[in-house]
Amino acid sequence: MKDQRYRVLVAEDDRDIIDLLSLYLENAGFEVLTAENGLLAWECLEKEQDIDLVLMDIMMPEMTGYQLLRKMREHHNTPVIIISAKTEDSDKILGLDLGADDYVAKPFNPLEVVARVKSNIRRFYNLNDSSSDNEGQIRVGELILDVNNMTLKKGDEDIALTPMEYKILHLLMQNPGKVFTKIQIYQHASGDYVENDENTVMVHISNIREKIESDPKMPVYLKTIRGLGYKFEKK
């Protein structure tokens, strides 16, 4: 874990929400940067190299949250939490598909947002710190998860992972054959569980299968155990 204060970028076009989140985050000890549209948020990300997490709205001028997230994932693995009034499952799934780590619906409890920020940053840095324990690589079949640089290979192919996907894979590949419930997976990857987070796990599992399975509809690695949860098949 780093010593200085964590820096959170709030990308939101509603000044009242920016002020509210800034107040609660600063009271919790975070340094807060703000951007009132997606383009300014991207410029901030390019200029400031040590942003630890991004809170972003979807409906922003200049560049939407979806566009910003897509652009971010081409260059950054910084944790992202979407905060949006778009609460349909399709909106949430799209955000997670594009690489968001978490999704909070408006109206929100600012204390819950702060708790989710803490959880995502803690998990991200704890997993980064695991590089110091010389675990090295986790191998299952053709898959090689390198915990030193948080990367995945399938044979000679490099597979890009979002931070949440990495955390889920790290848990499952470390424990091949062990069944984990959706709640256990979410708590490991993101912290405290709240209602509807099971759907978030299902989306991430689906995205992981698209990346690691030859036929995602007939997975050989990441298996669903009906009525229980998921496991990583021993190879």
Phi and psi in degrees as a GROMACS rama.xvg file:
@    title "Ramachandran Plot"
@    xaxis  label "Phi"
@    yaxis  label "Psi"
@TYPE xy
-79.6221  160.014  LYS-2
-84.9053  -37.8539  ASP-3
-74.8712  172.015  GLN-4
-64.3571  143.768  ARG-5
-74.1023  145.65  TYR-6
-111.401  127.346  ARG-7
-117.254  129.5  VAL-8
-97.263  122.99  LEU-9
-103.255  111.869  VAL-10
-105.722  107.314  ALA-11
-160.741  136.894  GLU-12
-92.5185  -2.37558  ASP-13
-97.6162  111.241  ASP-14
-62.1232  -34.2844  ARG-15
-63.0903  -40.8047  ASP-16
-69.5695  -39.5821  ILE-17
-57.6376  -47.8133  ILE-18
-63.5893  -40.1774  ASP-19
-64.4801  -49.9139  LEU-20
-65.35  -39.1182  LEU-21
-61.3048  -42.8069  SER-22
-59.8731  -49.6062  LEU-23
-70.1293  -39.5827  TYR-24
-67.9735  -42.2848  LEU-25
-65.932  -38.1744  GLU-26
-63.6831  -26.6947  ASN-27
-86.659  0.270028  ALA-28
99.4495  7.98318  GLY-29
-90.3853  151.081  PHE-30
-90.1724  130.966  GLU-31
-115.296  129.226  VAL-32
-110.224  149.813  LEU-33
-131.986  152.935  THR-34
-146.331  133.01  ALA-35
-95.3946  5.96366  GLU-36
-156.585  168.562  ASN-37
-65.34  -35.2387  GLY-38
-66.768  -43.3761  LEU-39
-63.9799  -35.3139  LEU-40
-63.9264  -42.759  ALA-41
-64.9129  -41.5238  TRP-42
-62.7488  -36.8331  GLU-43
-66.2528  -42.0421  CYS-44
-63.2028  -37.4375  LEU-45
-72.2902  -33.7394  GLU-46
-80.8943  -44.0655  LYS-47
-96.6003  115.961  GLU-48
-89.2388  -6.78227  GLN-49
-121.978  42.4927  ASP-50
-81.5728  129.89  ILE-51
-93.7029  -22.5323  ASP-52
-162.163  148.965  LEU-53
-119.78  127.105  VAL-54
-101.723  121.184  LEU-55
-135.238  143.505  MET-56
-82.7561  162.14  ASP-57
-88.0084  -50.3903  ILE-58
-87.1784  90.7956  MET-59
-127.005  150.477  MET-60
-73.427  166.508  PRO-61
71.4525  -51.254  GLU-62
-151.74  122.67  MET-63
-70.319  165.773  THR-64
-60.4348  -38.3778  GLY-65
-61.3287  -45.2639  TYR-66
-64.6811  -42.0414  GLN-67
-63.1579  -43.4363  LEU-68
-64.5764  -42.731  LEU-69
-60.7308  -43.4315  ARG-70
-67.0451  -40.5341  LYS-71
-58.8172  -45.2213  MET-72
-69.7423  -11.1225  ARG-73
-78.5042  -18.1366  GLU-74
-132.911  -23.7183  HIS-75
-131.095  145.498  HIS-76
-109.434  19.9281  ASN-77
-56.9559  134.677  THR-78
-58.3182  141.471  PRO-79
-129.87  131.173  VAL-80
-117.582  122.759  ILE-81
-86.0052  134.477  ILE-82
-121.456  115.268  ILE-83
-148.783  150.161  SER-84
-80.8593  -9.17565  ALA-85
-81.4285  103.338  LYS-86
-110.04  4.62216  THR-87
-65.6808  148.481  GLU-88
-56.6333  -36.4285  ASP-89
-63.6188  -36.3031  SER-90
-67.8058  -43.7132  ASP-91
-64.0851  -43.9553  LYS-92
-62.9105  -41.6357  ILE-93
-61.6546  -44.6517  LEU-94
-59.9796  -43.627  GLY-95
-68.5768  -38.0707  LEU-96
-60.346  -35.7721  ASP-97
-78.6151  -8.23855  LEU-98
119.214  8.2718  GLY-99
-67.9765  149.834  ALA-100
-93.4144  -24.7566  ASP-101
-156.096  163.148  ASP-102
-144.605  122.871  TYR-103
-120.028  130.454  VAL-104
-88.0221  142.918  ALA-105
-85.3832  146.34  LYS-106
-69.9846  150.117  PRO-107
-126.391  161.145  PHE-108
-90.4933  116.101  ASN-109
-58.6055  -27.8013  PRO-110
-68.0011  -35.1922  LEU-111
-66.9208  -39.8277  GLU-112
-61.2941  -45.2482  VAL-113
-60.5422  -41.3567  VAL-114
-63.2488  -40.3192  ALA-115
-69.2664  -37.0421  ARG-116
-60.9306  -46.7812  VAL-117
-61.1585  -44.3703  LYS-118
-63.1458  -46.4203  SER-119
-65.9932  -40.1141  ASN-120
-68.1124  -42.9122  ILE-121
-60.0637  -46.981  ARG-122
-63.5613  -42.3159  ARG-123
-61.8459  -46.6609  PHE-124
-77.5438  -32.1024  TYR-125
-61.9942  -40.4715  ASN-126
-70.3204  -36.681  LEU-127
-62.6663  -39.9284  ASN-128
-67.7872  -18.8108  ASP-129
-64.5551  -14.5864  SER-130
-64.4663  -20.8569  SER-131
-82.1205  -8.35412  SER-132
-97.2197  10.9198  ASP-133
60.0427  28.6151  ASN-134
-62.5463  -33.6911  GLU-135
77.7423  -109.317  GLY-136
-126.525  146.252  GLN-137
-111.118  121.719  ILE-138
-114.741  128.44  ARG-139
-136.762  110.652  VAL-140
60.4162  -128.411  GLY-141
-81.0956  -9.02764  GLU-142
-88.2662  134.35  LEU-143
-127.935  113.196  ILE-144
-99.4241  115.845  LEU-145
-94.1137  109.083  ASP-146
-79.2334  -12.3248  VAL-147
-73.0858  -35.3517  ASN-148
-125.081  11.2983  ASN-149
56.572  49.1749  MET-150
-125.414  160.194  THR-151
-127.965  138.105  LEU-152
-123.824  143.892  LYS-153
-118.913  102.646  LYS-154
65.7447  -122.057  GLY-155
-96.8959  1.32523  ASP-156
-90.614  128.646  GLU-157
-80.6552  131.24  ASP-158
-115.543  120.395  ILE-159
-75.9528  134.604  ALA-160
-124.478  144.244  LEU-161
-78.481  162.915  THR-162
-54.9498  -41.4201  PRO-163
-66.3072  -41.2094  MET-164
-62.4238  -40.6643  GLU-165
-61.7134  -45.1552  TYR-166
-61.4724  -42.0292  LYS-167
-65.8245  -46.1367  ILE-168
-62.9014  -39.4863  LEU-169
-58.9278  -44.5969  HIS-170
-63.4558  -49.0685  LEU-171
-71.883  -41.5227  LEU-172
-72.0435  -27.3387  MET-173
-70.4744  -21.2907  GLN-174
-129.212  59.1658  ASN-175
-60.3409  135.826  PRO-176
90.4832  -14.8118  GLY-177
-89.326  134.03  LYS-178
-88.451  130.974  VAL-179
-118.821  137.019  PHE-180
-75.5572  164.445  THR-181
-59.5428  -38.6057  LYS-182
-65.356  -43.5103  ILE-183
-61.7133  -41.9019  GLN-184
-64.0487  -44.5639  ILE-185
-65.6162  -43.0636  TYR-186
-63.5346  -37.3431  GLN-187
-66.6153  -41.5413  HIS-188
-84.2507  -28.3543  ALA-189
-137.562  -4.1634  SER-190
103.922  -138.628  GLY-191
-62.7121  138.855  ASP-192
-92.0793  137.445  TYR-193
-129.637  167.47  VAL-194
-56.0158  141.354  GLU-195
81.6256  -2.1152  ASN-196
-72.1323  -15.9485  ASP-197
-59.8132  -38.2241  GLU-198
-63.4218  -36.0201  ASN-199
-61.0924  -44.6754  THR-200
-61.3649  -42.8792  VAL-201
-60.6033  -39.3715  MET-202
-65.8906  -44.6662  VAL-203
-64.0084  -40.3987  HIS-204
-60.683  -44.2155  ILE-205
-60.7113  -42.8362  SER-206
-65.3121  -39.64  ASN-207
-62.9125  -43.3177  ILE-208
-60.7282  -39.4995  ARG-209
-59.6718  -29.3167  GLU-210
-89.5791  -32.0886  LYS-211
-108.446  -19.672  ILE-212
-96.2188  141.102  GLU-213
-65.9902  -38.0067  SER-214
-132.084  97.912  ASP-215
-57.2697  -24.8643  PRO-216
-78.0923  -16.9988  LYS-217
-128.568  67.2595  MET-218
-66.5833  140.896  PRO-219
-106.894  -17.584  VAL-220
-100.212  -62.9018  TYR-221
-96.4031  100.273  LEU-222
-98.889  141.833  LYS-223
-88.423  128.564  THR-224
-103.995  102.726  ILE-225
-54.5289  128.994  ARG-226
82.5217  -5.90265  GLY-227
-121.83  -57.1557  LEU-228
162.241  -131.032  GLY-229
-136.311  155.081  TYR-230
-145.879  159.116  LYS-231
-99.8266  123.978  PHE-232
-67.9624  136.047  GLU-233
-69.3161  142.817  LYS-234
